[in-house]
Amino acid sequence: MLAFGNIEDHILSINPNIKIADFVAQVKGASSHYINHDLGKLLYWQDGYGCFSIGRSELEQVKAYVLNQKKHHSEKTILNELEEC
């Protein structure tokens, strides 16, 4: 993982040899188990997920976006519209 944003369900970058569906299933399963069983709280993940592919030349820009998501989410941009789909 290269960056984890201020919005709890937004992450950036996985090894290209890992199937995205397997990665998401592991993250959702492990985090749900930890929060529900170890912390005694309830966590319900929404169905589905979004995934975008980027080139190396875009990595730093996307990383900066992820690290500043609270600011971006407070503004109305096309990316917010995409994230709400």
Secondary structure, 3 states (H helix, E strand, C coil): CCEECCCCCCEECCCCCCCHHHHHHHHHHHHHHHHHHHCCCCCCCCCCCCCCCCCHHHHHHHHHHHHCHHHHHHCCCHHHHHHCC
